Amino acid sequence: MTGVDVRLRRIFKDGKAVVCPLDFGGFMGPVQGIDDPPAIVAEVVAGGADAILINPGMARSEWAGYAGRAGLIVRITGGSTKFNPNPAYHTLVCSVEEACAIGADAVCVMVLVGSEQEQEMFEIMGGVVSDAHGLGIPVLAEVIPADPAHNFDPEWISVCARVGYELGADFIKTYFVETGFADIVRACRAPIIIAGGPKVADPNTVVRQAMQCGAAGIAFGRNVFQSADPRAKVRELHAIVHGASMPRGEVHRG
């Protein structure tokens, strides 16, 4: 067993995970639902989130709300806001060492497939994987299409998932597609947690479908923090994700 395995177990306690990304402010500013950081951290943790995905600043300021109660995934790439004419390029904004000093159980990097800077983002990811594994830190690769028109295209998502796995990520965050998702999971020898994306009317149905196809969990942000009752929504999603059967403690890693 390695440090990577130990830290993954803090997130995937029974082989599955409900991750609540509260990092949207790093791109969009203080949008509704995350405009009060301590309050929303308290709500999702109380709802049973297995881990939260946040930027370094929030990790430092809100540590008392999650420490010892939920896993910490620190996003270490970004540097693009809603005002940027090139939002499909994310660069390194925090080192693995700094994330480790903050207390990270894992680090997250973003790669937008099809972007003009795709090669640079994969190069950043490669460096992060090397640095993180040297410290026993797992890497979550959020690999999604640069063009939202392809977000639910099975061919694009299959490439996103497989390339993330091939380049060394320990788990992958990408979108669920209704066609062929079980095959995408089978071909990706790293756990896939599905991204929520824009707020949808019935996220529970999407989660059920994804879990039936072999997803290892979810990473839902807006569908949680912009819901009427974030704590209750996390509890609902937790029941769906952890209701699927998998031997306790097993994390599907190649």
C-alpha positions in Angstrom: 0.0 0.0 0.0 1.3 3.5 -0.9 0.5 7.0 0.2 -1.7 7.3 -2.9 -3.7 4.3 -1.8 -4.0 5.6 1.7 -5.3 9.0 0.6 -7.6 7.6 -2.0 -9.3 5.6 0.8 -10.1 8.8 2.6 -12.1 9.9 -0.5 -13.4 6.5 -1.7 -14.3 5.0 1.7 -16.3 2.1 0.2 -15.0 2.3 -3.3 -17.4 5.2 -4.3 -17.4 8.9 -3.6 -19.6 11.9 -3.5 -17.4 14.9 -4.2 -18.8 18.4 -3.9 -16.8 20.9 -6.1 -17.0 24.4 -4.5 -14.3 25.8 -6.7 -16.6 27.6 -9.2 -15.7 31.0 -7.6 -12.2 30.6 -8.9 -13.5 31.0 -12.4 -16.9 32.9 -12.0 -16.5 34.9 -8.8 -19.1 34.9 -5.9 -22.0 33.3 -7.7 -25.2 32.4 -5.9 -24.7 29.4 -3.6 -21.0 29.9 -2.9 -21.2 33.6 -1.9 -20.9 32.5 1.7 -17.9 30.1 1.8 -18.2 28.9 5.5 -21.9 28.3 5.2 -21.8 26.2 2.0 -18.8 24.2 3.3 -20.8 23.4 6.5 -23.9 22.4 4.5 -22.2 19.9 2.1 -20.1 18.4 4.9 -23.2 18.0 7.1 -24.9 16.4 4.1 -22.3 13.6 4.0 -20.0 14.7 1.2 -17.0 12.3 1.0 -14.8 15.1 -0.2 -14.9 18.7 -1.3 -13.0 20.1 -4.3 -11.8 23.6 -3.6 -9.2 26.2 -4.5 -6.2 26.8 -2.3 -7.6 30.0 -0.8 -10.8 28.4 0.4 -8.9 25.4 1.6 -6.9 27.7 3.9 -9.8 29.8 5.2 -12.4 27.1 5.7 -10.3 24.3 7.1 -12.2 24.1 10.4 -15.4 23.3 8.4 -14.1 20.1 6.7 -11.0 18.9 8.6 -11.6 15.4 9.9 -15.0 15.3 8.4 -14.5 15.2 4.6 -11.6 14.6 2.2 -9.8 17.6 0.7 -9.1 17.8 -3.0 -7.2 21.0 -3.9 -7.5 22.3 -7.5 -4.1 23.5 -8.5 -4.8 24.6 -12.1 -6.9 27.6 -13.2 -6.0 31.1 -14.0 -9.0 31.7 -16.3 -12.0 33.8 -15.4 -15.4 34.4 -17.2 -13.8 37.6 -18.6 -10.9 35.7 -20.4 -11.2 35.5 -24.2 -9.4 32.2 -24.0 -11.2 30.3 -21.1 -10.1 26.9 -22.5 -6.6 27.2 -21.2 -5.8 26.5 -17.6 -2.3 26.7 -16.1 -0.6 25.8 -12.8 -1.6 28.2 -10.0 -0.5 26.2 -7.0 2.3 23.7 -6.6 1.7 20.1 -5.4 4.0 20.9 -2.4 1.8 23.8 -1.4 -1.4 21.7 -1.7 0.3 19.0 0.4 1.2 21.7 3.0 -2.5 22.8 3.1 -3.5 19.2 3.8 -4.7 17.9 0.5 -5.8 14.3 0.2 -5.6 14.7 -3.6 -4.9 17.4 -6.2 -7.0 18.3 -9.2 -5.8 19.4 -12.7 -7.9 20.5 -15.6 -7.3 19.6 -19.2 -9.7 20.9 -21.9 -9.5 18.5 -24.9 -9.5 20.1 -28.3 -8.2 23.5 -27.0 -5.3 25.1 -28.9 -3.3 24.7 -25.7 -4.2 21.1 -25.2 -0.5 20.0 -25.4 0.5 22.5 -22.8 -2.2 21.4 -20.4 -1.2 17.8 -20.8 2.4 18.7 -20.1 1.3 20.5 -16.9 -0.7 17.4 -16.0 2.3 15.1 -16.6 4.5 17.3 -14.3 1.8 17.3 -11.6 1.4 13.5 -11.8 5.2 13.0 -11.3 5.4 15.5 -8.5 2.3 14.3 -6.7 3.2 10.6 -6.9 6.6 11.4 -5.5 4.8 12.7 -2.4 2.2 9.9 -2.3 -0.6 12.3 -3.4 -3.4 11.1 -5.8 -4.2 13.1 -8.9 -7.7 13.8 -10.1 -7.7 14.8 -13.7 -10.7 16.8 -14.9 -10.6 16.1 -18.6 -13.5 17.5 -20.6 -14.1 18.9 -24.1 -13.0 22.5 -24.7 -16.1 23.0 -26.8 -19.3 22.4 -24.7 -21.0 21.2 -27.8 -19.0 18.0 -27.4 -19.7 17.6 -23.6 -22.1 14.7 -24.2 -20.5 13.2 -27.3 -19.5 9.5 -26.5 -16.5 9.7 -28.8 -15.1 12.8 -27.1 -15.8 11.6 -23.6 -14.2 8.2 -24.3 -11.0 10.0 -25.4 -11.1 12.3 -22.4 -11.4 9.5 -20.0 -8.9 7.2 -21.6 -6.2 9.8 -22.2 -6.5 11.0 -18.5 -5.9 7.4 -17.4 -3.1 6.8 -19.9 -1.2 9.9 -18.7 -1.3 8.7 -15.1 -4.3 10.2 -13.3 -5.5 8.2 -10.3 -9.1 9.1 -11.0 -10.9 11.0 -13.7 -13.7 13.6 -13.7 -15.6 13.9 -16.9 -19.2 13.9 -18.2 -21.7 11.1 -18.3 -23.1 10.1 -21.7 -26.2 8.0 -22.1 -24.7 6.0 -25.0 -21.8 3.7 -24.3 -20.8 4.9 -20.9 -20.2 1.4 -19.6 -17.7 0.8 -22.4 -16.0 4.1 -21.5 -15.7 2.9 -17.9 -14.4 -0.5 -19.0 -11.7 1.0 -21.2 -10.5 3.5 -18.5 -8.6 1.6 -15.8 -9.0 4.5 -13.3 -12.2 5.4 -11.5 -14.5 7.9 -13.2 -16.5 10.4 -11.2 -19.1 12.2 -13.3 -19.1 16.0 -13.6 -22.4 17.7 -13.0 -21.9 20.7 -15.3 -24.8 23.2 -15.5 -27.7 22.8 -13.1 -30.2 20.3 -14.4 -33.8 19.6 -13.4 -33.2 16.0 -12.2 -29.6 15.2 -11.3 -30.7 12.1 -9.3 -31.7 10.3 -12.5 -28.4 11.1 -14.1 -26.5 9.8 -11.1 -28.5 6.6 -11.0 -27.8 5.9 -14.7 -24.1 6.7 -14.3 -23.7 4.4 -11.3 -25.5 1.6 -13.1 -22.9 2.0 -15.9 -20.0 1.6 -13.5 -19.1 5.2 -12.4 -17.2 5.4 -9.2 -19.1 8.4 -8.0 -20.0 12.0 -8.8 -18.5 15.5 -8.6 -21.6 17.8 -8.5 -21.2 21.5 -7.8 -24.0 23.8 -9.1 -26.5 21.0 -8.8 -25.8 21.0 -5.1 -24.8 24.5 -4.0 -27.6 26.1 -6.2 -30.2 23.7 -5.0 -33.0 24.8 -2.6 -31.4 22.7 0.2 -27.8 21.8 -0.4 -27.5 19.6 2.7 -30.6 17.6 1.7 -29.4 17.3 -1.9 -26.0 15.9 -0.8 -27.8 13.3 1.3 -30.0 12.3 -1.6 -27.0 11.9 -3.9 -25.0 10.1 -1.2 -27.8 7.5 -0.8 -27.8 6.9 -4.6 -24.0 6.6 -5.0 -23.4 4.5 -1.9 -26.4 2.3 -2.5 -24.8 0.7 -5.5 -22.9 -2.5 -4.5 -19.1 -2.7 -4.3 -16.9 -4.5 -1.8 -16.0 -2.1 1.0 -12.7 -0.3 0.5 -12.3 -1.4 -3.1 -11.2 1.3 -5.5 -10.9 0.2 -9.1 -7.4 1.1 -10.1 -5.5 -0.5 -12.9 
